Amino acid sequence: MDNLKAGHDRQRKRDIPEMGTPTPPPAAEDRAVTEAVAERQDEALTVVQRLLKERGIRSRRDHRISLGLFANREDLVWPDRTAPRSWMRRYPPELVVTDPQGRCTATVTIERRSDRYLLALRGGPDSEPVRAHEAGKVVALITQAASRASA
């Protein structure tokens, strides 16, 4: 019985990565955005989603949040601040347009710097960025692509 327990402990130690310094949150070079930016982009996608719904086109807004937790360890305590316990990063929301079978037909995102709509059509070329105040143009491009796909 002791051999069984010892084998289990060895396996468990192999499954747990070495606890050196904590892994810091990934660098800001990826697409993470602030809470305010994510909210502004979500509002812009809501306008497109409402227009799509009026035309009977299904869509959903996807939000992605990355959470990280640190262990409560004594060696992480700095003299001038408390030990980090967690970090959170938000990513830009996406509007996913689906066909009646639930397959993704298009994805709409917001360009980070210029706040323009970016449309990616499944099986087709990506469109040019569309100005933020031209949500109707995004809907028109999606409906054109949907009509071509059904034909």
N, C-alpha and C positions, 0 to 999 in steps of 0.2 A: 504494500500500500504506500509506503514511503517513497519507493521508486516511482510509482505512478504520479505522486504529488510533485516530486522533484522534476520529473519530465514535463509536467504541466507548467511548472514555474519557469523552466528553461524556455519552453515554447512562448510563454507569455512575454518574457524579456525580449525574445526575438521580434515579437509583434509590435512592441512599443519602441519607437525611435529613440535614439540617444537624446537625453535632455541636456543640451548645451545651452547656449544663449537662445533666447526666444526668437522665433521667426518674426521679423518685423512685417508690417503690412506691405504688400507689393508696391513698387514704385508708382508714382503718379503718371507715368508715361502711357499706361493703358487708358481705357476710355472712362474711367471713373469721373463722376461729376458731383458737384455740391447738391445739397438738398434743394436749394432755391432754383438751380438750373434744371434739375429733374422735374420739379413742379411746373416750371414754365414750359418745358417741353411736353409734359403730360397734358397741359391745357391746350396746347396747339394740336396735339394728336386727338384730343377729345372733339375738336371742331370737325376734323376729317371723319372721325368715327360716326358722329351724328349725321353728317351728310351721306355717308355710306348706308347707314341704317334707313334713312329716308328712301333710298333706292332699293332697299331689300337685300343689301350685300352684308354678309356676316363679317364681323371683325372682333378682335379683342386686343386690349392693351396689356402687354407683358412688362413687368417690372422685375429687375434683378438687383438683389442686395447681397453683398458678400460680408459675412460675419467671421470674425476670428476671436478665439478665446485663449487667454494665457492661463497657465497654472498659477496657483497662489504659492509662490516660492519666495523664500527669504533672500536669495541671492539676486532677486530682481529689484530690490528696494534701493532707491537712490536717496541720498541725504536731503536733497532739495525738492523732491516731489514724490508722490505716491506711485506705487507700482502699477503698470498698465494691466488692466484686467481683460480688456476687449478692444476691438476696433471694428468699424463698420464702414463700408464703402458702397455707394449707390452708382448704378450704371444708367445710361440713358434709356428711357422707356422705348418700346417698339410697338407699333400697331401692326398686328398680323391679320391679314385679310384671308379668309378661308372660303372654299367652295362649299356647296351643300353637303358633300361627303366629309368635310372637316379637313381637307388638305390645304396647305398653305399655298396661296396663289400670288401673294404680294406681301412685302414688308415695307412699312413706312417708318423712317426715323427722322430725327432733326439733326442737321449739321451743327456741330458744336460751336463754331465761331460765328457763322453768319445767320444762324437760326432759320435756315432754309430746309424745306422738306426734301428728303432723299427717298426715292422710290426704287425698290428692287422687285422686279417682276420675275416670277418663276418661269424658267425656260426662255427668257427674253433678255435683251440688254437692259442695263440699268439706265434710268432716264436721267435727264439733266436735272440739277437742283431746281426746285420750284420755290419762289419767294413765299415767305410766311403768310402774307395776306392773300395768297392765291390758293386757298384750300380746295376750292372748286375745281381747279385745274388738276390737282392730284386725283380727285374723285373721277374726273373725266378720263384720265389716263388709265385708272384701274378698271372703269367700266368698259373702255375700249378693249383692253386686254382680255377682260372676261368674255366679251362678245366674240372676239377672235378665237378664243380657246374653245368656246362652245360650238363654233361653226365648223 
